[in-house]
C-alpha cells in the first residue's frame, strides 16, 4: 500500500511545532525527516535531535531517511530518539545487513533508499529483509528539485516484484 510522507526539510524550524501540527491536521500518516551529513550528499540538515524534538509533538510515524556515510555509527541514536522507520542508502555503508538487523531488532521498520542512479537489481538481496523502499525521484541532497519521472519505472518494477 502506498503511503504519503510529507518531508519537513523545508519546514520553518522556528515554527516546527506548528508545522507538525499542520501535517497532523492534514491527515498524513507519516512525517518524513531527511538527514544529510555533507559527505554522502553535499548538504546538511537534521540529526537525531530533531527526531527527539518531534517525538512528543506527534503520534504520527517518524520516517527517517539517512543520507549519511557511514550509517551504522548513527543508527542507535536515531532509534533512541524515537524513529519509527529508518531508511538508508546501502552504497553509503558496507554493513547493510547489520544495519537492517540492528534497526529491526529495535522494533523499528527498516528501509532501503534508492538513488536515481541505482538500479533495483543493486538492492535485490535486501528486499526480503526490509519493510519498505524509498524510491528517490530527485537527486538526494537538496529540496525543491524537479521530479524525475524516469524513476516511475522503478516503482512499477518493485510493485511487480513484491
N, C-alpha and C positions, 0 to 999 in steps of 0.2 A: 504494500500500500504506500502511495506517495504521501510524504509529509512536507509541509512548508515550514521552513525555519528562518524567520527574519534575522538578519545579522545586525549586531549592534555596532559594527565597525564605524559607521557614520553617525552614531548617536552623539548628542551633545553631552559630554561627560559631566558637565556642571549640573545637568538635569537628569542624570541617569535614573534616579528613582522614578520620575515622571515618564521617562521613555519606556521603562519596563512596564509600568502600569498601563500605558497606552497599548503596548504589544499584548498584554494580558487581555485588555478590553476588546482588542481587535479579533481575538479568538485563536491566535496562533497557539499551537501545542508545544512548540519548541522555541528556545531563544538560542541563536547561533552566535558563538563567540570565536572570532578569528584571532588566533595567537600567532604573531610574527616576530622573529628574532633578529632580523637584519643580516642573517647569514644564509639561511635556506632561501629566503626571499629578501629583496633589497629594502624592505620597510620594517618598522617595528610597531607593535601595538600592545596588547594586553598580556598580563601574566596571571598567575593563579589568584592574585589579589582581587581581580575583577570578578572572578567566579565566587570567591568568598564574600564579596560585597553584594552580589546579586542573589545569592542563595536564600537569604532571609526575606528578600523582597517578592519572591515568586515561587509558586509551586510548579511552574512550567518546567519542562525538561531542559536542562542546560546542556547544550550541544557544543562541545569544544572541538575546534578544528586547529590542530597543531601544524603550523608551517615553520617548524624549527628543526635545527640539527645540532647535536644529536637529540633524539627524542627520549630515550629511556631514562636519563637522569631527572626528567621533569614529570614523569607520569604520576608518581606518588603525590607530588604537590597539588596537581590538578584533581586527583581523586580526593585527597584530604580537604580541598577547598569546596567540594560539593558538586563536581561534574557528574552528569548522568551518562553522557556519551563522550567518548574521546576518539577522534579520528586523526590519523596521521598519514604522512606520505612515506611509503616504505623505502623509497630511494634516499630518504633523509637519515636512515639509521640501518645498520647491518643486523639489528636484533629484532626484526619484525615479529617472529613467532613468540619471543619472550615478551615483547611489548603487548601483544594481543592477550597472552596468558595472564600477564600482570593486571591488565585492565579488567578482564573478565573475572579474575579471582577476587576482585574488589566489588563484585556485583554491579559493575558498570557495563555499558554496551561498548563494544569495540568496532571501529570503522576504519576503512582504508579510503584515503582521498586520492583521486587520480588527476594528476597534472594533465593539461590538454595534450602534451607531447607524449604521454604514456599510454600504451595500448592495454586493453583489457587482459590480454594474454600475460602481461607482466604481473598481474595480481591473482591470476587463476588459482595458484597454490593456496591462497589465503581465503578464498570465497566460502569454504565450508566452516571456517573458524570465526568469521566476523558476522556482525549483526547488520551492517549497512555499508554502502559505498557512497562516497561523496564524489560526484562527477563534476569536476571544475569546468564551468562554462565561461571562465575568464582565466587569464594567466595569473597565478597566485602572486600576491604581494601588494596590490592596490585596489581600492574600491572604485566604483564608478566607471568601470570599463564596459566596452561593448560586448554583448552576449555573443559567444562563439557557437553559432548554430551547428557547426561541424561536430560538436560533441553530442548531439542528439542521437547519433547512430550508436554511441557507446551505451546510452541509456537503453536503447532498444535491444542491443546485444545482451546487456545484463538482465533485462527483463526476460529474454528468451532462455538464458542460462538457468535462472532460478527455477 
